[in-house]
Amino acid sequence: MIHRRSRRATVLQYAALFGFIVFLSFPLLWMLSTSFKGPRELVALIPSLIPVRPTLENYGTAFGEQDLVQSAANSIQLSLGNAILTVLVALPAAYGLARYATILRKATMGWILVSQIFPLILIIIPLFLVLKTLHLLDSLSGLLIVYLVWSLPFTLWMLQTYVKAIPLELEEAASIDGAGRLRILRAIVLPLLAPGIVVAALFAFISAWNEFFFALVVLQNQEHFTLPLTLARFIGSEGVVRLGPLAAASLVATLPSLVFFTVIQRHLRSGLLAGGVKG
């Protein structure tokens, strides 16, 4: 009887997990299906998940009218740069905030939280004027600085919680054994921080990859456009959406982020296992 209940519970758990996976993957599957549909199927009263007559016309239109390759290269450059720079800047600051109790620590952490409350529209005009003064308008480097400043507070807050979770006794024991500060950081702290570093890098990457508003204000030359700006060009001035080419371009824009997440997820798992062993 107990074995039968356990089997029934297992079946229900797998059924719930399968339903959750289908629920999450359905938008991607529908976008994939739409990208292969012709004009008649796109306006059909009864839509179908599997295209009746698959076509690559939407992909030809998407790549022919818009420079998706250049936009993807710009987005990858900005997203990877933001992920790397954000972690490099936030990591030492997070360690200092977590390990060294100072008078300014609470004020700093409070300001980090308060800074996330301000809406984007309040800072976009001062930001535009600063970038104009520095001659960084319509440049990927200027937009990268904006992304770095915008991603840094939350990343710093997240990393300092990871640092605080590492027992201080491990560092003290290594110091008693004669290890220097740099060796302690390299051999003990960094391996245990690997999951936090991966999560912070993933957050910074996704934030820059999906960002639209800052790019819309800063960038003017189409050669510097990111993927969100290029995708917006498939919507006409009167709000008419070219659904087929937009679905094809959106699918192409989704693939790099999926690949990045797949690669970094492996490092996240290995980091969690390494942290458990070393802890």
C-alpha positions in Angstrom: 0.0 0.0 0.0 2.8 2.4 0.9 4.7 1.5 -2.2 1.6 2.2 -4.4 1.2 5.6 -2.8 4.8 6.4 -3.3 4.6 5.4 -7.0 1.4 7.5 -7.4 3.1 10.5 -5.8 6.1 10.1 -8.1 3.8 10.0 -11.1 2.0 13.1 -10.0 5.3 14.9 -9.4 6.6 14.0 -12.9 3.3 15.0 -14.5 3.4 18.4 -12.7 7.0 18.9 -13.8 6.1 18.0 -17.4 3.2 20.5 -17.3 5.4 23.2 -15.9 8.0 22.6 -18.7 5.3 22.7 -21.4 4.0 25.9 -19.8 7.4 27.6 -19.9 8.4 26.4 -23.3 5.1 27.0 -25.1 5.9 30.7 -26.0 9.2 29.6 -27.6 7.5 26.8 -29.5 4.8 29.1 -30.7 7.4 31.7 -31.8 9.2 28.9 -33.7 6.0 27.8 -35.3 5.1 31.3 -36.3 8.5 32.0 -37.9 7.8 29.2 -40.4 4.2 30.2 -41.3 3.3 31.9 -44.5 1.1 35.1 -44.7 -2.2 33.1 -45.0 -1.5 30.9 -42.0 -0.6 33.9 -39.9 -4.1 35.4 -40.4 -6.0 32.2 -40.1 -9.0 32.2 -37.8 -8.0 28.9 -36.3 -4.2 29.0 -35.7 -2.2 25.8 -35.7 0.9 24.9 -33.8 2.5 23.0 -36.7 2.7 25.0 -39.9 0.8 23.4 -42.8 3.2 24.7 -45.4 6.5 25.6 -43.7 8.5 28.4 -45.4 11.8 30.2 -44.8 10.4 33.4 -46.3 10.2 35.1 -42.9 13.9 34.5 -42.2 14.8 35.9 -45.6 12.8 39.0 -45.0 14.2 39.4 -41.5 17.8 39.1 -42.6 17.2 41.1 -45.8 15.6 44.2 -44.3 17.4 44.5 -41.0 21.1 43.9 -40.2 20.5 41.2 -37.6 24.1 39.9 -37.6 25.5 43.3 -36.8 22.9 43.9 -34.1 23.6 40.5 -32.6 27.3 41.2 -32.5 26.7 44.5 -30.8 24.4 42.9 -28.2 26.9 40.1 -27.5 29.7 42.6 -27.1 27.7 44.7 -24.7 26.3 41.8 -22.7 29.6 40.0 -22.3 31.4 43.2 -21.5 28.8 44.1 -18.9 28.9 40.7 -17.3 32.7 40.7 -17.0 33.1 44.3 -15.9 30.3 44.1 -13.4 31.7 41.1 -11.7 35.3 42.5 -11.7 34.1 45.8 -10.1 31.5 44.3 -7.7 33.5 41.3 -6.4 36.2 43.2 -4.4 33.6 45.8 -3.2 31.3 43.0 -2.1 34.1 41.3 -0.1 35.0 44.6 1.6 31.4 45.3 2.5 30.8 41.8 3.9 34.1 41.4 5.8 35.0 44.9 7.1 32.4 46.6 9.3 32.7 50.3 9.0 30.4 53.3 9.7 29.7 53.8 6.0 28.7 50.1 5.4 25.0 50.5 6.4 24.8 53.8 4.6 26.2 52.2 1.5 23.9 49.2 1.6 21.0 51.5 2.2 21.9 53.7 -0.7 22.2 50.6 -2.9 18.6 49.6 -2.1 17.3 53.1 -2.5 18.9 53.5 -5.9 16.8 50.6 -7.3 13.6 52.5 -6.5 14.2 55.4 -8.9 12.3 54.9 -12.2 14.4 55.1 -15.4 12.6 58.2 -16.7 14.0 60.3 -13.8 17.6 59.6 -14.6 17.6 59.5 -18.4 17.9 63.2 -19.0 20.9 63.7 -16.6 22.4 60.6 -18.1 22.0 61.9 -21.6 23.6 65.2 -20.7 26.6 63.4 -19.0 27.2 61.2 -22.0 26.9 64.2 -24.3 29.5 66.1 -22.2 31.9 63.1 -22.3 31.3 62.6 -26.1 30.0 59.1 -25.5 26.6 59.4 -27.2 25.8 57.0 -30.0 28.7 54.7 -28.9 28.7 51.2 -27.6 31.3 52.2 -25.0 29.0 54.8 -23.6 26.1 52.4 -23.4 28.4 49.8 -21.7 29.1 52.4 -19.0 25.4 52.9 -18.5 24.8 49.2 -18.2 27.6 48.8 -15.8 26.3 51.5 -13.5 22.8 50.2 -13.7 23.7 46.5 -13.0 26.3 47.2 -10.3 24.1 48.0 -7.3 22.0 44.8 -7.4 25.1 42.7 -8.3 27.0 44.2 -5.4 24.1 43.4 -3.0 23.9 39.9 -4.3 27.6 39.1 -4.1 28.0 40.4 -0.6 25.3 38.0 0.6 27.4 35.2 -0.9 30.5 36.4 0.9 28.7 36.7 4.2 27.6 33.1 3.8 31.2 31.9 3.7 32.3 31.1 7.3 35.0 33.5 8.5 36.6 30.7 10.4 37.9 29.2 7.2 39.9 32.3 6.4 41.1 32.6 10.0 42.2 28.9 10.0 44.1 29.4 6.7 45.7 32.6 8.1 46.9 30.7 11.2 48.4 28.1 8.9 50.5 30.8 7.3 48.5 31.6 4.2 48.6 35.2 2.9 45.6 37.3 2.1 45.9 36.7 -1.7 46.3 33.0 -1.3 43.3 32.9 1.0 41.2 34.7 -1.5 42.4 32.6 -4.4 42.3 29.2 -2.7 39.3 29.5 -0.4 37.1 32.5 -1.1 36.9 32.4 -4.9 36.0 28.7 -5.2 33.2 29.1 -2.7 32.0 32.2 -4.4 31.9 30.5 -7.8 28.1 30.0 -7.8 27.5 33.6 -6.8 29.9 34.9 -9.5 28.1 32.8 -12.1 24.7 34.1 -11.0 25.9 37.7 -11.0 27.4 37.3 -14.4 24.2 35.8 -15.7 22.2 38.6 -14.3 24.4 41.3 -15.8 24.4 39.5 -19.2 20.6 39.1 -19.3 20.1 42.7 -18.2 22.2 44.1 -21.0 20.8 41.6 -23.6 17.2 42.5 -23.0 17.6 46.2 -22.3 15.7 48.6 -24.6 15.2 52.0 -23.1 18.8 53.1 -22.5 19.8 51.9 -26.0 16.9 53.8 -27.5 18.1 57.1 -26.0 21.9 56.6 -26.3 22.2 55.0 -29.8 21.3 56.9 -33.0 23.3 55.2 -35.7 21.8 52.0 -37.0 25.2 50.3 -37.2 25.3 50.6 -33.3 21.8 49.2 -32.8 21.3 46.3 -30.4 18.9 43.5 -31.0 15.9 45.0 -29.1 16.2 48.1 -31.2 16.3 46.2 -34.4 13.4 44.0 -33.4 11.3 47.1 -32.7 11.8 48.1 -36.4 9.4 45.3 -37.4 6.6 47.2 -35.9 5.4 50.0 -38.2 4.7 53.6 -37.2 1.0 52.8 -37.1 1.4 49.8 -34.8 1.1 47.3 -37.6 3.2 44.2 -36.7 4.8 42.1 -39.3 4.4 39.0 -37.2 6.3 36.4 -39.4 9.5 38.3 -39.8 9.3 39.5 -36.2 9.0 35.9 -34.9 11.9 34.8 -37.1 14.1 37.7 -35.9 13.0 37.1 -32.3 14.0 33.5 -32.5 17.4 34.4 -33.8 17.8 36.9 -31.0 16.8 34.3 -28.4 19.4 31.7 -29.4 22.6 33.4 -28.2 21.1 34.0 -24.7 19.9 30.4 -24.5 23.4 29.2 -25.5 25.0 31.5 -22.9 22.7 30.2 -20.2 23.3 26.6 -21.2 27.1 27.0 -21.0 27.1 29.0 -17.8 24.6 26.6 -16.1 27.2 23.9 -16.2 29.7 26.1 -14.4 27.0 27.0 -11.9 26.5 23.3 -11.1 30.2 22.6 -10.9 30.6 25.7 -8.7 27.9 24.5 -6.3 29.5 21.1 -6.0 33.0 22.6 -5.5 31.6 24.9 -2.9 30.0 22.0 -1.1 33.2 20.0 -1.1 35.5 22.8 0.0 33.0 24.0 2.7 
